[in-house]
Amino acid sequence: MQLLGVGPLELLFIAVIAVIVLGPKGMVSGAREAGKAIRKIIHSPIWHEVVDTSREIREFPRKLAREAGIEKDLEDLRRSTRGKLGEINRSHHPKISPVNKAEGDQENTEQSQQENEK
């Protein structure tokens, strides 16, 4: 899980550095101030504009397809390629089973016996 491109280990590292720099009492007031700042940002009109713009950008390809009338063609193409990709993955990824030394030796002796019989 990542939050804004920061993984759990990075968050832990940041928390440890914050405790070292601010101290335990400073952590409480620092977290309170950070919470207030985040709340101001989220409730600001600029934040709402950013969220609306990002939603429009994500929906833009669908809107273009709808307006061009190729939505059904795109869905048919997705459906047909979905099955083909599964077939390709199954055919190009051979199943390799691990062989321990005893099984490998046994298979080698069986192969040499078959070659000798020929």
Residue, then its C-alpha position, 0 to 999 in steps of 0.5 A: m500500500q502506498l500513500l502519495g507514493v510513500g510506502p509503509l517503510e518510508l512512513l515509519f522512517i519519517a515518523v522516527i525522524a519526527v520523534i527525534v526532531l520534535g520529541p514526544k510532546g512536539m509530535v502531538s502539537g505538530a500532528r495537530e497543526a498538520g491536521k488543521a493545515i490538511r483540513k484547510i486545504i481539503h475544504s478550500p475551493i482550489w482543492h475542489e477545482v483540482v479534484d473536478t479537473s482530475r475527474e474530467i481528465r480521467e473521464f475524457p477518453r470515455k467521453l470522446a468514445r461516446e461522442a464518436g459512437i465507437e463505445k460498442d466497438l471498443e467494448d467488443l475489442r476489450r472482450s475479444t482481447r481479454g480471452k486472447l491474452g489469457e490464452i497467450n499467458r497460458s501457452h507461453h508460461p510453461k509449468i516448471s516443477p521443482v526437482n529435488k536431487a533424489e528425483g533428478d537422479q531418478e529421472n536421469t537413470e530412467q532416461s539413460q535406461q530408455e536410451n540404452e533400450k533403443 
